[in-house]
Amino acid sequence: MKVLPADLSGVLLIEPDVYPDARGWFFESFNQRHFSDATGLDVRFVQDNISHSAKNVVRGLHYQIRQPQGKLVTVLAGEIRDVVVDLRQSSRTFGHWFGVTLSAENRRQLWVPPGFAHGFAVTGESADVLYKVTDYWAPQHERCLRWNDPALGIDWQLPGAAILSDKDGQGALLAAAEVFD
């Protein structure tokens, strides 16, 4: 497993070891011991979520202001532009974003620590995304940051017009959002 730090402190791009042969390929998507040894993190995942989305769907930018979730994001099929925004006021990168292409082909994973908003845009025909989370979904604490906030200037690399849920289309601008200390 190769671990690459992103431009935002705590965010990690993970390239798992892949073992191809004549039958196809195999990789371990998560191993607690290997993850801890490679990242120095001792995390406990409590829930796995899987979403299926069509081309141009944008999901996010989501976070929980209480019971914040760390997320390990893996694309099972298709391709996405995965984006995180630092919402930790005490961070030197507060309000900055990081984006990366994750796909079933490149098999990269993204570790998103608590304190970040997370979202993705489907840049292929469709995408199935698995995200392991470190705390349970708490709808009363869920918040949404506006995906197209001009103050953030996120390059979603969408091939067409964004398709959003009503909730995601009405996310808060960073200037008015609840953030972390």
C-alpha positions in Angstrom: 0.0 0.0 0.0 1.3 3.4 -0.9 0.1 6.5 1.0 0.4 9.9 -0.5 -0.4 13.1 1.5 -2.8 15.5 -0.2 -2.4 19.3 -0.2 -4.7 19.4 2.9 -3.4 18.3 6.2 -4.8 14.9 7.2 -6.2 14.0 3.8 -4.5 10.9 2.2 -4.5 9.4 -1.2 -4.1 5.6 -0.9 -2.9 3.3 -3.7 -3.5 -0.3 -2.6 -1.4 -3.1 -3.7 -3.1 -4.9 -6.7 -2.4 -8.4 -7.7 -3.2 -9.1 -11.4 -3.1 -12.5 -13.0 -4.7 -14.3 -15.9 -8.1 -14.4 -14.1 -8.2 -10.7 -13.5 -7.0 -8.9 -10.3 -7.3 -8.9 -6.5 -6.8 -6.2 -3.9 -7.5 -5.8 -0.3 -9.7 -2.7 0.0 -9.2 -2.5 3.7 -7.0 -4.2 6.3 -7.0 -2.5 9.8 -3.4 -3.5 10.5 -2.0 -2.4 7.1 -4.0 0.8 7.2 -2.7 1.7 10.7 0.9 0.8 9.9 0.9 2.8 6.6 -1.0 5.9 7.8 -0.3 6.0 11.6 -4.0 6.3 12.1 -6.1 4.1 14.5 -9.6 4.4 13.1 -12.6 2.2 13.6 -15.2 2.0 10.9 -18.8 1.5 12.0 -20.8 1.7 8.8 -20.3 1.1 5.1 -22.3 3.1 2.5 -22.6 2.4 -1.2 -24.2 4.8 -3.7 -25.0 4.4 -7.4 -25.1 7.6 -9.4 -25.6 8.5 -13.0 -23.3 10.7 -15.1 -23.1 14.4 -13.9 -24.6 13.6 -10.5 -23.0 15.7 -7.8 -23.4 14.4 -4.2 -22.3 16.8 -1.5 -20.6 18.6 0.0 -21.7 16.8 3.2 -20.4 16.8 6.7 -21.7 16.3 10.3 -21.1 19.1 12.6 -21.5 16.8 15.6 -20.5 13.1 15.4 -18.1 14.0 12.5 -17.2 11.2 10.2 -13.9 10.1 8.8 -14.4 8.4 5.4 -12.5 6.0 3.3 -13.8 6.4 -0.2 -13.4 3.7 -2.9 -15.0 3.6 -6.4 -16.2 0.1 -7.2 -17.4 0.9 -10.8 -17.0 4.0 -12.9 -15.2 7.2 -12.3 -15.7 10.3 -10.0 -14.1 13.6 -9.2 -13.8 13.3 -5.4 -13.6 16.6 -3.5 -13.0 17.6 0.1 -13.1 21.1 1.7 -11.2 21.9 5.0 -13.8 23.2 7.5 -11.4 23.3 10.5 -11.2 27.0 11.4 -7.9 26.5 13.2 -6.3 25.0 10.1 -4.0 27.0 7.8 -5.9 25.5 4.9 -9.4 26.4 6.2 -11.7 26.9 3.2 -9.3 25.2 0.7 -10.3 22.2 -1.3 -8.6 19.2 -2.8 -9.9 17.1 -5.7 -8.8 13.9 -7.3 -10.1 11.3 -9.8 -11.0 8.0 -8.2 -12.0 5.2 -10.5 -12.5 1.4 -10.6 -9.6 1.4 -13.1 -7.0 3.3 -10.9 -8.3 1.7 -7.7 -7.2 4.7 -5.6 -8.8 5.5 -2.3 -9.2 8.7 -0.4 -9.0 9.1 3.3 -11.1 12.1 4.4 -10.6 12.8 8.1 -13.3 14.4 10.4 -13.5 18.2 9.9 -13.9 18.1 6.2 -16.9 18.4 3.9 -16.9 15.7 1.2 -18.6 15.3 -2.1 -18.1 13.9 -5.6 -19.2 14.3 -9.2 -19.7 11.4 -11.5 -17.5 12.0 -14.5 -18.0 8.7 -16.2 -21.3 7.1 -17.4 -22.2 6.1 -13.8 -20.4 5.2 -10.6 -20.7 2.9 -7.6 -19.0 4.4 -4.6 -18.2 2.7 -1.3 -17.4 4.8 1.7 -16.5 3.4 5.0 -17.3 5.8 7.9 -16.1 6.2 11.4 -19.3 7.3 13.0 -23.0 6.7 12.4 -25.2 8.9 10.2 -26.8 11.5 12.4 -29.3 13.5 10.3 -29.8 16.1 13.0 -26.1 17.0 12.7 -25.8 16.7 8.9 -24.8 19.8 7.1 -24.3 20.6 3.4 -21.9 23.1 1.9 -22.9 24.6 -1.4 -21.1 22.6 -4.1 -20.7 25.6 -6.4 -19.9 28.3 -3.9 -17.9 30.9 -5.8 -15.7 31.5 -2.7 -14.4 27.9 -3.1 -14.1 27.8 -6.9 -14.1 24.0 -7.0 -13.3 22.5 -10.4 -15.6 19.6 -10.6 -14.6 18.6 -14.1 -18.2 17.8 -15.0 -18.8 16.8 -18.6 -22.3 18.4 -18.5 -24.8 20.2 -16.3 -24.8 19.1 -12.6 -27.7 16.8 -11.4 -28.4 17.5 -7.7 -30.8 16.6 -4.9 -32.9 19.5 -3.6 -30.9 19.3 -0.3 -27.5 19.5 -2.1 -28.7 22.4 -4.4 -29.5 24.4 -1.3 -26.3 23.9 0.7 -24.8 26.8 2.7 -22.2 29.1 1.4 -18.9 28.8 3.3 -19.3 32.3 4.7 -22.6 31.1 6.4 -21.7 27.5 7.1 -21.3 25.9 10.5 -17.6 24.9 10.8 -15.3 23.1 13.1 -13.0 24.8 15.7 
